[in-house]
Amino acid sequence: DPEWDKPEGQVMDGIIYGGRDSDTNAPVREAYSWEHGVCTMGAMLESETTSATIGAEGVRKWNVMSNMDFLSMSVGRYIQNNLDFAKDIERPNVFGTNYFLKKDGQYTNGKLDKSIWVKWMELRAHGEVDAIDAAYGMIPKYEDLAKLFKQVLDEDYSKEDYAFQFRVNIPELLAKLGRMEEIYSTKVTDTPEVMKAEMKAQRERLEALKAAKGEYVCPFDLD
């Protein structure tokens, strides 16, 4: 690629934070803002241990931006640096991914499905498709994913798969938020105020959706 060594740098349209969980997050979602993405997708990132890791399998581990082993400063300062980084630039979209969602013990994502989630992120970064507010981020519309599955993989994408994969699992999302609130109020002594505000706002959105629609909300039922 002739652009590879471009001295001026490269245009970056999106940043992806990817965790592993079997029961909480949708395969892909978009943050409301840079602050929301850094705080609730990057700083709240958890991953379940797998058979490829040391220790028990299926244990959730908090790992800020998948970078905890390499931090040379406090967690709070690291998050604040990430927040400050985008103050004077055109901010890229922020996305969260989870390729490890399970149903009845089986993964709901095929290995090649990642290409669909990435294609959707590209479309969102360029403003080419709409999205649905799921109270913890913006999720894809069914018709856009069905079109991408057919175009890219020549596969049909069922409404049943979409309804499960992008269901808003409010009890699990609130439980995760509770774990993060505990960590950032006890283990992290320099938690940025923006982080606290984003967690508070996320809890309020999820509680409001729960009151209106119930604990598990089908994406087809979102306004």
N, C-alpha and C positions, 0 to 999 in steps of 0.2 A: 504494500500500500504506500503510495508516494506521500501520504499524509502522516506516516508513522513518526518521522523525525521532525515534524514541523516545529520550528523554534517557538512559535507563538502559542504552542499548546493545542489541545483538542477541545472542541465543544462537547460538554457533557450534559446530556439531557435528563439523565436519571441516575439515582443511586439505589441499590438494592441491599436490604438487610434480610438475611435468610436464617431462620431458626428451624428447629425440628420439634414438632409436637404432634401427638396422635389424636387430640380431641378438642383443640381450641381454635386455632387460626385457620382462615380460608387459605387456599393455595396462593392467592395473590390479592393484595389490596394496596391502595394508594393513600398516602398521608394527606391530611388537609392542608398542611403547610410544612415548611422546613422545620420549624420548632416541634410540631407534632410528630414528624418523622424521626427526628433525632432522639426525642425523648421517649416516645412510646413504641418505636420500632427498633431503634438502635440501642438505646440505654436500657430498655426493658427486655432485651433479647434473651430468650432461654432456649436451650436445646436438650432434648432427651438423649441420654446415652444409648448407644447401639451395641451390637455384638462386636463391633470393630473398636470399641473403646474399653479402657481398663475399668474394672469394677462392675457393679450391678447394671443390668440393662433396664432402660425405661425410666431412669431417674432424671428429673429436670434440673438443669444446672444454669444458673444465671451467668451470662458471659457478655458483657457490654460490647456490642458491635463485633462480637467474636474475636475480641482483641485483648482480653484480660491478661493473658500471659505476657503481653508485650508492653503494658502500660509502664511508663517511667515517671508517672505523676499520679496524684490522687484521682479517683473516679470523678469527683465533682468538677475538678479543674479540666479534666479531659472532655467531659460533656460540655462545659462552658466554652472550651476552645472550639468544639464542633459547632456550637450555636453561633459563636462570633465569626467563624470562618466565612459565613455566607452573608454577612451584614452589608457588604458593599459590592456584591456580585449579582448577576442574574441567576436566581436560584434554580437548580435542577429539581425535578420532581423526585419524591422519595417514595419507595415501595417496600413492602414487606412480603416475603414469600414463605411458604411452608409446604414442602413436597412430601410430608410424612403423615398427613391426615389419614386415619384408618376408620374402617367400618367393619364390624364383626371380625376384628383382628387382621384384616387385609388392607393394604394400601389402596386408597381411592385414586391415586395418580399413577398413570403409566410413565415409564422413563422418558418417553418422547413428549409427554404433555408439557414439559418445561418450555418447549419451543413455543407453545401456545401462550403461556403466561408471559413470556418475554415479548412476543409479538404484540400482545395486548398492552404491555407497558410502553412499548414504542409508540403505539397508536395514541395512548393517553398523553405521552410526553409531547406529541405533536398536535394535540387537541383534535384528533380525528374521530374519537368516539366519546360518548357520554358514559357516566358511571352512576352508581347508586350509593347513597349514604347509608352505611351500615352501623353507624354510631361509634365505630372504632377505626374508621377509614372508609374509603370509597372502593366499591367492588364492581366487577364487570357486569354488564347486562347479558342476559342469556343469549339473545340473538347475535351479539357480537362474537361471543365465544363459539357458538354453533357454526357461524360463518368461517371463523379461523380454523376450527377443527377440520372442516371440509376442505378448505383451501390448502392448508399446510400438510395435513396428515391423511386427507381423503377419508376421514372417519366421521361418523355421526356422533354428536354429543347430546345425550338425552337430558330432558328436563329433570328427570329423577336424579341423575348424577349432579347436575348443577344445584338442585335444591338441597342436596346433602352437603356438597363441598362448600357452598357459600352460605349455608345456614349460619345465623348469628347465635353462637353458643354462649349466651349471657352468663350462666352460672360459672362456666370455665373461665370466661374472660374476666369476670369480677374476682374470681379466685386468684388468677394471675396478677391482677391489679393489686389485690391485697398483699400478695407476696412482695411485690415491688415497693409498695408503700412502706412495708415493714423494713425492707432493706435500706431504702433511701431515708428513713427516719432514724435508723439505729446504726447501721454499718457504715454508711456514707455520711461523714460529718460536714461536708461542704456541698451538699446538694443545691444546685442552682434553683432560684425561685421559679424560673420558667419551668423546670422539671416538675416542681410541686404543682404549679398551676395546670400543666398539661395532664397530669394524673387526676387532679380534681375534676377537670372538665370532662375527661374520658369517663370517669365514674358517673358523673351527672348525666351524660348522654346515654350510657348503658342502663342506668336506673330508670330514666324516662322511657326508653324503648321497652324495657321489661314491664313497666306499669301499663303501657299502651298495648303491647302485643304478646306478652308472655315471656317465658324463660328462653324458649328456642324459637327463633323467628325465621321463617322461610324467606329467602330473598325475593320471591314473587309477591310477598306481602308487604314489602317495604315501599314507602311512598316515593 
